[in-house]
Amino acid sequence: MSDEAVQDPLEVRYGLTEVADLGEYVEALRRLLERGRRERCVALVSEAEAYAAAELLGQFAQLDPHAAVNQLAASLASRLYSRLGA
């Protein structure tokens, strides 16, 4: 059995299963993004996929720029654009 087969699902591994409401979800995602800034970068998607994800996150963020989850989307879109050199 491979190591991947015995690992916890991603939502368990990254602590998203314990959230009770949108506020806790946003806080869990915020912690995850902070953790991601300290980890070594690994290419998981192509440049085109990363650009498409950044575009979608940016569009979502503009729907309600003051909502906490949308601010996280904007932050992540910005980081993706930055890494893409855009």
N, C-alpha and C positions, 0 to 999 in steps of 0.2 A: 504494500500500500504506500502510495507517495505521501510526502509531507503535506501536500496541498489537500489531500483527501481527509486528513485528520484535523485540519485547522478549523477553528470556529468560523461560522459565516461572518462576512464583513461587518454587518450591523452589530453583531455580538462583540467582535474583536475591537471595534471602535466605540463601543459604549452607547449605541443609539437605541438599544432595546429597552433601556430603563426609563426613557423619557415619558412623562405623563401628559404634557401639553406642548403647545407651540413654543412657549417661552423656554421650557427646558430643552426642547429640540434645538432651538437657536443657540442656546448656551453650549450644548454638546457639540454642535457644529463649529462654534467659535473656538472651543478648546481644541478640536481636531485640526482646524486650520493653523492654530498656533503651534501645535505639535508638528504639523507638516513643514513649517518653516525651519524647524531644527533638524529634520531628517534629510538623509542623502537623497538626491533627486534620481529617479529612475524613469526612463521613457516607457510609458505604458500605452500611449496612443500616438498616432502619426501627427505631423504638424497640421495637416488639414483637419483632422478630428479635433485637435486642441483648439484650432481657430473657430471651428463650428461651435464647440462647447462655449468658448468665450463669447461669441456672438449671442447665443441663446441666453446665457447668464446675464449678459448686458441688457438684452431686451427685457428679460424678466425683472431685472433690478429697476428699470424705468417705470414699471407699472405702478409702484408705490414706493418712491425713493426713501421714505421715512420709516418704513416697516423694517424691523430688525432682520428678518430673513432676507429681504431684498437688499439690505446693506451688505450682508454676507455674500450674496450673489455678486454684487458690484465689486467687492473686494477680491473675490476669487477670479472674476473676469479680468480685473486689472492685473492680477498676478500672472494669469495665463498670457495676456497680451504682452506683458513685460518680458516673459520668458521667450515669447515668439519674436521679440524684437520689433513689435508693432508700435 
